[in-house]
Structure formats: structure tokens, C-alpha cells
């Protein structure tokens, strides 16, 4: 009987002890792997989101391929395991990985941090929506924007260029029609007019800015141009700069800022990616990986707005390439955009930070290579009507892809290859690699032969990025571009 009494006492103590502990504390300790589902899988996915390994929208409660790949990336980065099968623990959320995750989750989201720096606080001013109107489509662009000026806070006529001697060229002829009437209407609607000065010759940029005399002359010419024409500011879009130009460019911005008085210096810059996205896990990061051409700290001092050109992604993000199924070469994956904005907001005030949003797409010739690798050859950029017409001819229904864009694949043998017409084509601000090889998780296209792939930004993709900008707390968005060729539904989402 005494043993029976002891058993009763033991069971009573066991009940008291364990009833005080939440059941979830035990459920969370099981190893998680592909195919499982449940609340503990959701908790894991939330942890992966907080640490920057998974996008917000994938907290589904199901342990699928994206979650498995995120765990593999985490395990590699934490040097737990970096190869093998699930039997060896690779891709499995087991005890060692759980322990590492417990110490990896930051107090507040610091996703894709290159140096662990805290992020600047959220913007306190009104949310801004602006956009570029290109000179090569000035008539249709201005006609398209005029009825919607009340939705915008700024327009950037694209614009001026810089000649080899460091002086300006009025490429768009902004003092002539249709610009003259358009600018007058923008002012009536209290919309800022901030023309762009575009320059893409890195060698010439260095030559002019590293020479004190020619640099100051350019600063003076730009400031005088803005004041003479009563523009609200100037957009500096100097691309393809070299690393050795970084300090000269900062000095140029400082000098221009001092000359502009109450006029804006708006800085448009190429996207900077976190090292975690530029290099595969375990890869040797070269010493010059941080030899940037733009000094974010100095830009934060001398730019009234800093716009990140978050487009023309292609196959540049190694991390996303590895977790997205082929074909994958987006104009701007929403998760990639979040990487760029988060990194930039370590050094640039969110009161100044603007996210650039594309309205166009790219067509690629895709060739399966081996072991999940695909070669992507850029054919051309296009406006949406080009892709829609192809889809209609072939009876294809474009579908939303994992990048948040819309697109489709097709057999080029079914259609005579024809470049977009002048109405369907577009120019872009940045240069995307003409050919590249990317390793993808698996393939959505069950073909072994080359095929064509189109992906573009429609109104829903734009809406998603506007929502992202608001969630991140940045100052606003800038649309590249308004030319009459973008998805006409865009005006319904720019709010």
C-alpha cells in the first residue's frame, strides 16, 4: 500500500509541476522538418522572418520548400551544418538549430543587416508619391499624368544630361511644349517639379568631380539652372560611379546643397545589397566587397531625399535565387526590395528615404544548364502591352509569381521573335547583366529546352510595394516611370 500511496503522491506532484508550464513549451521542442504543420511551425517561420531568412507572407504553418531552404541557409550561416540530407539534420529544425535560433532573434527586426547597426526611426512626415516622366515619351507621359496630378507630391521630368566637358545638356527641352504647359499645371496643383540630371559614364564622372574647378563649375551651373527656372529642386542621378569617386561625389553633393538654398537636392542611387544576399553561404567574401560608390552617411547630410532604385534585379540576389523556383529573374522581388530598404535605413533617415518602383518588365531566353542552374539571357525591357499581346496570341493566362510580379513562359518556336515596338518598349535607368547563370531551388517549367520568360510589374505589384513602404515607415515611393505604357490600373493603387 505504501508503494500505491507513493505513486499517488508522485502523480499529484507531476500534475502540479507540469500544469504550471504552458503546453506550447513542449510542443515547440520537437524537431521540425519538411511536410510537418502546426503552431510550432508557424512560430519557427516567425523566427525566420525576424532573422531575415523568410518573407513575412510565408508564416503559413506548413513546413514547405521555402522554410526548409531558409533553415538550410540559417544552418550554413551559423556553421551548424552546410550539406547533406535531412537524415544528417540538414534542413531540419533540431536541438542545435533551435538553440542557435534562440540567440539569433534580435530585440527588434534588423533583417538583412550588413553590420548590425540599428535602423533609423520611422518617417514622421506625410507619405509622398512621385515619379519620373521620360523625355523619350514626353507627349504620352505628360498626358497620362495630367489628370492625376492631385495624387502626386512630385514629378521628375527626365531630364538633363551631362556632356563630356562637365556641362549640362537639356535633353528633354523642358522650356518647350509639352513640358511648359505641364510644369505650369503641376505648380497650380502644388506638385513639386524636380528635373533629373542623368549621367552614366563612370570614367567621366570621376574626371569631372575629382577636378576642383570642373566640379565647382557643375555645382554652380545646376544651382543656377534650378533658380532661373524656379524648379523645386534637382534630382542627381549619377550612375556607374567608381569606388574611387566616392569622396569626390560626396564633396559635390555638399557643394550643391550649400548652393541650393531652400531648393531640394534629390539623390537617386543604385540599389546596395546586403552581403548575405550577394554571396552564397560559405563563400569567401572578398576584401573589396564594401568598396561602394555612394557614401550613405554623407548622403544623409546633403540630400533632402534619397531614392533607392529598387528595380532591375534580374539574377543578382544569390540568396533569393536559391530559394525561388525557376524561372526567376524579376524586375523587383518585393522581398529583395525590403532587403535594400532595410539596409539603407541603417544610415539614411527614413524621413528622407524613398523606394523606387518599376512599371515595366524584362523578357529572357532561359536555358536549363544542370543541377538546378539556368542561364538567363536578357532580350529586352518592355512595357506591359507587349507581354499581354503575346499572351493573347498564344492563349496563355499570365500568373502571379513568387516575386510578386506577373509573368509567363512560352516556347519561342511558336511565335516569331519580334522586339517590342516603339510604343511597347522602354528604357531603364540601370544596366542589367545581359547574360548570367543562376542556381534555383527547382523548376516551375517542366522543359529541358530553352524557353522565353517574361516578368513585369503590374498595378498589384506596385500596390504591394506601396504597402511595403508604409509598413517599413519610409518617406514615400517614386515610380519609374509614367509614360502612358504602364498598367493603367496603377492610378487606382497610388494612394
N, C-alpha and C positions, 0 to 999 in steps of 0.2 A: 504493500500500500504506500510505503514511503516513496517508492520509485514513481508510482502514479501521481502522488502529490507533487513530487519534484517536476514531473512532466507538465502538470497543470501550471505550476509556477513559471516554468520556462516559457510555455506558450503565452502566458499572460505578459511576461516581460517582453517577449518578442513582439507581441501586438502593440504594446505601449511604445516601444522604441521605434518600430517601423511605421506606425500610423502617423508619427510626427514628421516623417520625411515624405515630401511630395513624390508621387509615383513617377512623375516625369524624370526625376533624378536618376531612376534606374533604367527607364526606357532609353534615355539618352546615351547610356554607356554601351549599348550593343554595337557591334561593328556593322557599318552600313556599306552597301555595295550595289552594283548595277541591278536594277529590277525591283528593289525594295521601295516601299512607300510608307508614309506615316508622318506624324507630327515631328518626330525626331529628324526625319529627312528635311522637313521644312526648316527646322532650327539650324541644321547644317548648312542649308542653302543660304539662309540669312547671314550666317557667319562668313560664308564665302563671298557674299555681297559686300559685307562690311570690310573685308580684307582686300576687295578689289579683284577677286578671281571669277566673279559671276555677275551678270547683269541683273538689275532689280526685278525684271519681269520673269525671271526663271525660278522664283521661290514657289514651286508648284506642288511640293510634297512628294514628287516622284523622282527617284534616283535614275536619271537617264544618262545619255552620252555626254551632254554638256556638263552635268555635275561630275561625272567620272573624270572627264578631261580637266575640270577645274581642280579636283583633288590631286590628279597627277602633277599638274603644274605646281600646286602648293607643296607637294611632297618633294619635288625636284628642287624648288627654291629653298626649302628648309633642310635639304640634304638628308632626307629620311630614306627615300628610295627613288630611283630615277629610271628604272627599266624593269621588265619582267611581266609576269602575268598576275591576275588577281589572286592566284594561289600564293604568290610571294608577298602579297599585300599592296602591290602597285595599283592605285586607283581605288583602294579600299579604305574607308574611314575607320581605322582600327585604333587601338590604345595609344600608340606612339603619335599618330597623326592627330588624335583628339587632344593629346597633351600639348602638342605644338600649336594647335589652333587656339587653345585656351589662352596662350600667352601672346598670340599674334593679333587678336582683336583689339583695335585701338579704342580709346575712350570715346572718340567721335570719328566719323568717317574721314579717312585720309587715303582714299583709294588711289592706286597707281602713283604713289609718291616716289619721286626720284631721290629725295634726300630727307624725308620725314618732316619737313617744315610744316608748321601749322598753316591752314588756309586763312585767307583774309575773310572778314565778315561779310554778310550778305549786303547787297546794294540797298541803299535807303531811298533813292530817287525813284521817279516814275519809270516803268518799263518802256524801253524805246524800241521802235521798229523802223528800220531804214533799209535802203537798198540802192544798188547800182543800176544805172541806165547806160548801156554801152553805146559808144559813138557809132559802131557799125550797124546798129539798129535804132538810130535816134528817132526816126519817124514813128515806127510802131511802138517803141519803148515809151516815148512821151505820151502817145495816145492811150496806151494801156494804163499808165499811172494816173493821168489827169483826173479821172472820175473817182479815184481812191486816195487822193492826197490827204483827206481827213483821217485816214488810218495810219499815216506815217508821221514820224517825228523828224525824219531827214531823208534827203536824196543825195546820191553821189554821182553826178554826171562823169562818165568815164571816157575821156577826160583829157588831160595834158600828158605829154611825154617829155623826156629829156634827150636832147641831142648830144652827140659825141663831145661837143665842146663844153657841156655842162649847162647850157641854156635851155629854156623851155620852148616847146612847140605846142601850139594849140591844135591838137589832133582832132578834137571834136568841133572846133569852131563855135565856141559857146556864146559868142556875141551875135550869132546869126540864128535864123529860124531852123528848126522848131524850138531851139533852146531858149531863145529870147522870150517868147511868149510863155513857155513852160516855167521858166525861172520866175517870171512875174507872178504867175498863178501860185507857185509854191510859196512865195513871200506873202501873198494875200492870205494863204491858209496857215501862215506861221510855221511852215515846214523849213527846216534848215537846209541850205544849199551848200554842199561841201564837195567841190570837184576833186577828182583824183589826179595825182601826178604819178604816172606809172613808169617804171624803169626796171628792166630785166637783164641788163648787161653787167654782170658782176665785176669784170675787169675794169670797165669804165667807171662804175660806181666808186670803186676803190681809188682809181686815179683822180677823180674829181674831189672826193671827200677827204682824201689824205693830203691834198694841197690846200693850205690855209686860204690862199687868195681865191681859188675857184669855189671852195666850199662856202665862204662868206658871200661871194657873189650870187650863188644859188639861193642861199638863205634870204638875201635881200630881194632877189627877183620874185621869189614865191610870196614873201610877205607883202611886197608892193602890189603884186597881182591881186591878192585877196582883198586888200584895202581899196584898190582902184575900182574893182567890180562889186564891191560891197558883198562879197561872199561871206558866209558864216564861219568859214574855216577852210582848211585844205586837208585832203586825205593823202598821206605819204605811203605809197605802195612801191617800195624798192625791193625787188626780189632777186634771188640768186646771188646774194651778197656772200663774200668770203669771210672766213673767221677773222682774218687779219684786219677786216674793215670794222669790226665790232665797236671799237672805241671811237673811231672817226665818225661812225654813224650816230653814236650817242652824242658826240660833240655837235654834230649837225642838228640833231633834234633839239638840243639845248639852245643853240643859237637861234633856231627858227622860233622856238617857244618864246624866247625873250623878245623877239621882233613882232610877234603876232598880237600883243596886247590882249584884248578881250575876244579875239578870234581863235577858233579851235585848231589844235594840231591833232588830227585824227590819224592813228597809225594802223595800217593794215599789214599783218605779218603772216608768214608761213607757219603752218602748224608744227609745234615741237612735241615729240612723243616721249613718253617715259622710257627709260632704258629697258624695263621689264617687257615692253612691247616691241622694242627694236631688235632684241636679241633672244634667241631660244634659251630655255633653261639649260644651264651648264655651259653655255657658250662663253668664250673668253671675250670680255668687253675691252676693246682697245683703249689705250690711254687718251686718245683724242675724241672719245665718244661725246664729251661735253664741250667740244670746241664749237660753240654756237656762233651765229652771226648777229643775233639780237640779244641785247642785254635787258632782260625783263625788269630788273631793278631800276635802271636808268629810264626805261620807257615809262615806268610808273610815275616818274617825276615829271617828264616833259611831254607826255601825250595826254590829251583830255579824254580820249577814248583809245582803247587798244582792241582791235578786231582780229580774232584768230580765224584764218581762212581754213575752216574745218571742212574741207572737201578735197576731191581728187585723191582719195585714199588708195584705191587700187589694191595692190597686194603688199603694201608697205608694212602692215602690222603683223609681225610674226606670231604673236600670241593669239590674235583673233583668227588668223589663217588656220592655226592648228586646231581650233575648236569649232570652226564653222565648216559645214559640208560644202563640197564643190558643186557647182561653180560659185566662187566667192571672190569678187573684185568690185566692191561697192564704190559709189561716189562718196558716201559718208555713212558708215555704220553708226547708229545712234550711240552704241557703247564706246566706239572709238572717239566720237565727239566728246563724250563725258570724260574720257581719259585726258584729252587735250585741255579741256576747260579746267579740270581739277588741278592738273599740273600748273597751268598758267596762274591760277588763283593763289598759289603759294607766294608769288612775288608781285602780282598785279592786283590792285584793289578791284573788288567786284563792282564797285561804283563806276569803274571805267571799262570793265571787261565786256566785250561784245562777241557773240558766237556767230560766225558766218554760216549761212545755209545755202546750199545749191538748189537750182531749179532744173537741172539738166542731167544727163547720164552719159554712159560710155558703152560702146559695143566692142566686144573682144572676140578674137578667134581663140578658142580653148582647145588645147591638145593634151589628152591624158598622157603622162610620161610613165611613171611607175610608183608603186608603193604610196599611193595617195597624193602624188605630186602631179601638178598640172602646169602647163606653160600657158601664160596669158599674153596675147599679143594685142595691143590696142589698135583698133581700126580707126575710130574717130569718136569725138564727143557729139552729142545730138540733143535737140530739143524733143520733148515727148511726142509730138505728132509723128515724127519719123518712126519711132518704135510702134506706136499704135497702128499705123498703116501697115507695117509688116505683119503684125499680129492678125489684123483683119484679113489680109491676103492669104495667110496660111491657116486661118481658122483656129488660132491659138488664143487662149484666155490668159493674159498676164496675171501673175500671182505675187502676193507679198512674200518677200524672202526674209531670212533671219537677220539681215542688216537693217530691216525696217523700210526697205525700198520696194519697188515693184519691178518685176522683170520676167524674162522667159528665155528659153533656149530654142534653137531651131537648126535644122540641117541646111547649111548654105547651098547645097546642091538643089534644094527645092526652090531657090529664088536667086535670080541673077544678082550678083553683088553690085550694089549701087550706093555710092556715098550719099549722105544727106544733101538735099538741095539747099540753096541759099536760105530758104525760109525755115528749113528743118535743122540746119547746122548751127553750131555755136562756137565761140572761142572761150577759152578759160584763162584764168589769171595765172595758174601754176602750170608746171610741166610735169606730166605723169610719165613714168617709165614706159617706153614703147614696147618692151618685152620683158617678162620676168617669169620665174618659176616659183610656185608656192606649194607648200605641203598642207593639204586639207585633211580633216578628220575622216570623211568618207565622201561619197558622191551622190548627189540627188539625180544626176543624169546617168542613166544606165546605157552608156555608149562607150565604145572603145576607140572610136574615130573622132577626129576634130569636129567641133561644132561651134556655132556662134552663140554668144551670150550677151544679153542686154540688161542693164540695171539702171534705173533712173529715179530721181526724186520727184514724187508727185505731191499733191496737196496734203495727203495724210502724213507722208514723211516729213514735210515742212511743219505740220501741226505738232508732230511728236517732238521735234527739236525745239519748237517754241515752248512747249510744255517742259522740256528738259531744262531750258534756260531759266525758266521761272522757278523750277524746283531747286536748281543749283544756286539761285539767288544772284545771278549776274545782271548787269545793267540792261541788256537787251540783245536783239538779234539784227543781223544785216543780211539781206537777201541778194545773192548773186545768181541770177540777175533778173531784172524786169525788162523784157524786150518784146513782149507780146507772144512769145513762143512757149512760155511756161504753162503748166496746168492752169487753166482759167479758174479753177476752184480755189486757187491759192488765196484769193481775196476774202474768202469766207472763213479762213483759219488764222489770218493775221489780225489778232485781237490782243 
